[in-house]
Amino acid sequence: MILGIHVSGVSNISEAPALARGLGCNTMQIFARSPQRWRKDLVDKFESGLFVKEVRAAKIDPVFIHISYLINLASPDPRLYRASIDAYIEDILEAEVLEADYIVTHMGSHKETSEAAGIERLTRALNRIIDKTKKSKVGILLENTSGSGSWLGYKFEHHKEILKGIKDKRRVGLCLDTAHAFLAGYDIACKDGLDALVEEIDDCAGLELLKLIHLNDAKGKLGSKADRHDHIGKGAIGMEGMKRIVNHPKLKSVPLILETPKEREGDDAKNLNTVRKLAGLKTI
């Protein structure tokens, strides 16, 4: 099992690999910079070199970087749209230096315009980003959303439309967030609902493009659209639902990253061990 967490609460990103490994993780996700601020500087050479060294020492593979929440590649605001594209390109170039494997991104908000217009802008932005970073090996993963407000990605038909418009698809894949899916209306708490979701992903994009699962329980009712995560087995998906996801034959080889709440010291360890128990593995 490829299992890890989103590592936060460290002073420098070079501290993240050892923290993840200490929890028994063999993969991890980080923010390379503050998710709520525009970039001021790139990670300095010493820190980036140390990060790469620590990742290798901790045997963390693959490495995922989550994009800033400020970036909106579907925005109708020309200034924000241009700034988002530029920031995304910078983040990919930095991810290359950090030897990260993938960048994970939400698909943006179309604001007061239509979903079709938002998808067109997002597709155009991705084509520009891919062209400007064509020498990079860093993959781009499009994450599904809970469907709050005017956010794209709450159904995999959106992913299908975007993939159709991308000229060079070789670096583009998908990230499935289980909490987002449930809150968007996919009843993955039951077997039939989970199987239907897996089939939809396969039909719309192909399961071979699913490179990451954000394994989170959901805090809220089915289809409530509020983006709230819960501890594994403690939310609306529940223990049996999470067990089916972890052991689904078509999902078992996909890396799992937990973005569960960090309310108390030890929460990450508890959630990771819950997943291990559900998969029939030894706890740590």
C-alpha positions as CSV (number, residue, x, y, z in Angstrom):
1,M,0.0,0.0,0.0
2,I,1.3,3.5,-0.9
3,L,0.0,5.5,2.0
4,G,0.8,9.0,3.3
5,I,-0.5,12.3,4.6
6,H,-0.5,16.0,3.7
7,V,2.4,17.2,5.9
8,S,2.0,20.6,7.5
9,G,3.2,22.4,10.6
10,V,6.9,22.2,9.7
11,S,9.2,25.3,9.6
12,N,10.9,24.2,6.4
13,I,9.8,21.8,3.8
14,S,13.0,19.8,4.2
15,E,11.6,18.6,7.6
16,A,8.5,17.0,5.9
17,P,10.0,13.8,4.6
18,A,11.4,12.7,8.0
19,L,8.0,13.5,9.7
20,A,6.2,11.5,7.1
21,R,8.6,8.6,7.4
22,G,8.3,8.7,11.2
23,L,4.5,8.0,10.7
24,G,5.3,5.0,8.5
25,C,4.4,6.8,5.3
26,N,6.0,6.0,1.9
27,T,4.4,8.9,0.1
28,M,3.4,12.5,1.1
29,Q,1.8,15.7,0.0
30,I,3.0,19.2,0.9
31,F,2.4,22.9,0.1
32,A,5.7,24.2,-1.3
33,R,4.6,27.7,-0.2
34,S,1.7,29.3,1.7
35,P,-1.6,28.2,0.2
36,Q,-3.2,31.6,1.1
37,R,-0.6,34.0,-0.3
38,W,1.0,34.8,-3.6
39,R,4.6,33.8,-4.0
40,K,7.3,36.1,-3.0
41,D,10.4,33.9,-3.6
42,L,11.2,30.5,-4.8
43,V,12.5,27.9,-2.3
44,D,16.2,28.7,-1.9
45,K,18.8,26.3,-3.4
46,F,20.0,25.0,-0.1
47,E,16.5,24.2,1.2
48,S,15.4,22.6,-2.1
49,G,18.6,20.5,-2.2
50,L,18.1,19.4,1.4
51,F,14.5,18.5,0.6
52,V,15.5,16.3,-2.3
53,K,18.2,14.6,-0.1
54,E,15.7,14.0,2.8
55,V,13.0,12.6,0.4
56,R,15.5,10.0,-0.9
57,A,16.7,9.2,2.6
58,A,13.1,8.7,3.8
59,K,12.2,6.7,0.6
60,I,9.2,8.8,-0.1
61,D,7.8,8.1,-3.5
62,P,5.8,9.6,-5.1
63,V,5.9,13.2,-3.9
64,F,2.8,15.4,-4.4
65,I,2.6,19.2,-4.1
66,H,-0.8,20.9,-3.7
67,I,-1.2,24.1,-5.6
68,S,-2.1,27.4,-3.9
69,Y,-5.8,28.1,-3.1
70,L,-5.4,31.5,-4.7
71,I,-4.8,30.2,-8.2
72,N,-8.0,30.1,-10.3
73,L,-7.4,29.0,-13.9
74,A,-11.1,29.3,-14.6
75,S,-11.5,32.9,-13.5
76,P,-13.3,35.4,-15.7
77,D,-11.2,38.2,-14.2
78,P,-8.4,38.9,-16.7
79,R,-5.9,40.0,-14.1
80,L,-6.5,37.0,-11.8
81,Y,-6.5,34.7,-14.8
82,R,-3.1,35.9,-16.0
83,A,-1.6,35.9,-12.5
84,S,-2.9,32.3,-11.9
85,I,-1.3,31.0,-15.1
86,D,2.0,32.7,-14.2
87,A,2.0,31.4,-10.6
88,Y,1.1,27.9,-11.9
89,I,4.1,27.9,-14.2
90,E,6.3,29.0,-11.4
91,D,5.0,26.3,-9.2
92,I,5.7,23.6,-11.8
93,L,9.2,24.9,-12.3
94,E,9.8,24.8,-8.6
95,A,8.3,21.3,-8.3
96,E,10.8,20.2,-10.9
97,V,13.7,21.5,-8.7
98,L,12.2,19.7,-5.7
99,E,11.9,16.6,-7.8
100,A,8.2,16.3,-7.0
101,D,6.2,13.9,-9.2
102,Y,2.9,15.7,-9.3
103,I,1.1,19.0,-8.7
104,V,-2.5,18.6,-7.4
105,T,-5.0,21.4,-8.2
106,H,-8.6,22.2,-7.8
107,M,-10.1,23.1,-11.1
108,G,-11.1,26.7,-10.4
109,S,-14.3,28.7,-10.1
110,H,-16.2,30.1,-13.1
111,K,-17.7,32.8,-10.8
112,E,-20.8,34.5,-12.4
113,T,-20.2,32.9,-15.8
114,S,-21.2,29.5,-17.1
115,E,-19.6,26.1,-16.4
116,A,-18.9,25.9,-20.2
117,A,-17.1,29.2,-20.1
118,G,-15.1,28.2,-17.1
119,I,-14.1,24.9,-18.6
120,E,-13.0,26.7,-21.8
121,R,-10.8,29.1,-19.8
122,L,-9.3,26.3,-17.7
123,T,-8.5,24.2,-20.7
124,R,-6.9,27.2,-22.5
125,A,-4.8,27.9,-19.3
126,L,-3.7,24.3,-19.0
127,N,-2.6,24.2,-22.7
128,R,-0.5,27.3,-22.1
129,I,1.0,26.0,-18.9
130,I,1.9,22.7,-20.5
131,D,3.4,24.4,-23.5
132,K,5.5,26.7,-21.3
133,T,6.7,23.8,-19.1
134,K,7.1,21.2,-21.9
135,K,10.6,20.2,-20.7
136,S,9.2,19.4,-17.2
137,K,8.4,15.9,-16.0
138,V,6.0,17.1,-13.3
139,G,2.5,15.7,-13.7
140,I,-0.7,17.8,-13.3
141,L,-3.5,16.2,-11.4
142,L,-7.0,17.6,-11.6
143,E,-8.9,17.1,-8.3
144,N,-12.7,16.7,-8.0
145,T,-14.5,19.2,-5.8
146,S,-17.5,19.1,-3.5
147,G,-19.4,21.5,-5.9
148,S,-19.8,24.5,-3.5
149,G,-20.4,27.8,-5.1
150,S,-19.3,28.0,-8.7
151,W,-16.4,25.5,-8.5
152,L,-15.8,23.2,-11.4
153,G,-15.0,19.5,-11.0
154,Y,-17.9,18.3,-8.9
155,K,-18.7,15.7,-11.6
156,F,-16.3,13.8,-13.8
157,E,-18.0,15.0,-17.0
158,H,-16.0,18.2,-16.3
159,H,-12.8,16.3,-16.4
160,K,-13.8,14.6,-19.6
161,E,-14.5,17.9,-21.3
162,I,-11.2,19.4,-20.1
163,L,-9.1,16.3,-21.2
164,K,-10.8,16.5,-24.6
165,G,-9.5,20.0,-25.1
166,I,-5.9,19.5,-23.8
167,K,-3.5,19.2,-26.8
168,D,-0.7,17.3,-25.0
169,K,-2.3,15.0,-22.4
170,R,0.8,13.0,-21.4
171,R,1.4,14.8,-18.1
172,V,-2.3,15.2,-17.1
173,G,-4.1,12.9,-14.7
174,L,-6.7,12.8,-12.0
175,C,-6.9,13.0,-8.2
176,L,-10.0,11.6,-6.5
177,D,-11.0,13.2,-3.2
178,T,-13.4,10.8,-1.4
179,A,-14.9,13.5,0.9
180,H,-15.5,15.8,-2.1
181,A,-17.1,13.1,-4.1
182,F,-19.6,12.2,-1.3
183,L,-20.4,15.8,-0.6
184,A,-21.0,16.4,-4.3
185,G,-23.6,13.7,-4.3
186,Y,-21.8,10.4,-5.1
187,D,-23.0,7.9,-2.5
188,I,-19.7,6.1,-2.0
189,A,-20.8,5.0,1.5
190,C,-22.5,2.1,-0.2
191,K,-21.0,-0.5,-2.6
192,D,-23.2,0.3,-5.6
193,G,-22.4,4.0,-5.3
194,L,-18.7,3.4,-5.1
195,D,-18.8,1.0,-8.1
196,A,-20.8,3.6,-10.0
197,L,-18.2,6.3,-9.3
198,V,-15.3,4.1,-10.3
199,E,-17.2,3.3,-13.6
200,E,-17.8,7.0,-14.2
201,I,-14.2,7.9,-13.8
202,D,-13.2,5.1,-16.2
203,D,-15.8,6.1,-18.7
204,C,-14.9,9.8,-18.5
205,A,-11.2,9.7,-18.3
206,G,-9.8,6.2,-17.9
207,L,-8.8,4.7,-14.6
208,E,-5.2,4.7,-15.7
209,L,-5.2,8.4,-15.3
210,L,-6.1,8.2,-11.6
211,K,-2.8,8.8,-10.0
212,L,-3.9,9.8,-6.4
213,I,-6.7,9.4,-4.0
214,H,-7.2,11.9,-1.2
215,L,-8.6,9.5,1.3
216,N,-10.9,11.6,3.6
217,D,-14.1,10.9,5.4
218,A,-16.8,13.5,4.9
219,K,-18.3,15.9,7.5
220,G,-21.8,16.6,6.2
221,K,-24.7,15.0,4.4
222,L,-24.6,13.4,1.0
223,G,-24.8,16.1,-1.7
224,S,-24.5,18.9,0.8
225,K,-21.6,20.5,-1.2
226,A,-19.8,21.8,1.8
227,D,-16.1,21.0,1.6
228,R,-15.5,19.5,5.1
229,H,-13.2,16.6,5.9
230,D,-13.5,14.2,8.8
231,H,-11.4,11.5,10.5
232,I,-11.4,8.1,8.8
233,G,-14.5,6.2,9.7
234,K,-15.9,9.0,11.8
235,G,-17.8,10.9,9.1
236,A,-20.8,10.2,6.8
237,I,-18.9,7.7,4.6
238,G,-18.3,5.7,7.7
239,M,-15.9,2.8,8.5
240,E,-17.5,0.3,6.2
241,G,-17.6,2.8,3.4
242,M,-13.9,3.7,3.9
243,K,-13.0,0.0,4.1
244,R,-14.6,-0.6,0.7
245,I,-12.7,2.3,-0.9
246,V,-9.3,1.1,0.6
247,N,-9.9,-2.5,-0.6
248,H,-11.6,-1.8,-4.0
249,P,-9.8,-4.0,-6.5
250,K,-9.6,-1.2,-9.1
251,L,-8.3,1.4,-6.6
252,K,-5.8,-0.7,-4.4
253,S,-2.7,0.3,-6.4
254,V,-3.4,4.1,-6.3
255,P,-1.4,6.1,-3.8
256,L,-3.5,7.3,-0.8
257,I,-2.9,10.7,0.9
258,L,-4.9,11.6,4.0
259,E,-6.0,15.2,4.5
260,T,-7.9,14.4,7.7
261,P,-8.3,17.0,10.5
262,K,-5.3,17.7,12.7
263,E,-7.1,18.7,15.9
264,R,-5.0,16.9,18.4
265,E,-1.4,15.6,18.6
266,G,-1.5,12.0,17.3
267,D,-4.4,12.5,14.9
268,D,-2.4,11.6,11.8
269,A,-1.0,8.5,13.4
270,K,-4.5,7.3,14.4
271,N,-6.0,7.9,11.0
272,L,-3.1,6.2,9.3
273,N,-3.4,3.2,11.5
274,T,-7.2,3.1,10.9
275,V,-6.5,2.8,7.2
276,R,-3.9,0.1,7.8
277,K,-6.4,-1.9,9.9
278,L,-9.0,-1.5,7.1
279,A,-6.5,-2.9,4.6
280,G,-5.5,-5.8,6.9
281,L,-2.0,-4.4,7.5
282,K,0.0,-4.1,10.7
283,T,-0.4,-0.9,12.6
284,I,2.6,1.3,13.5
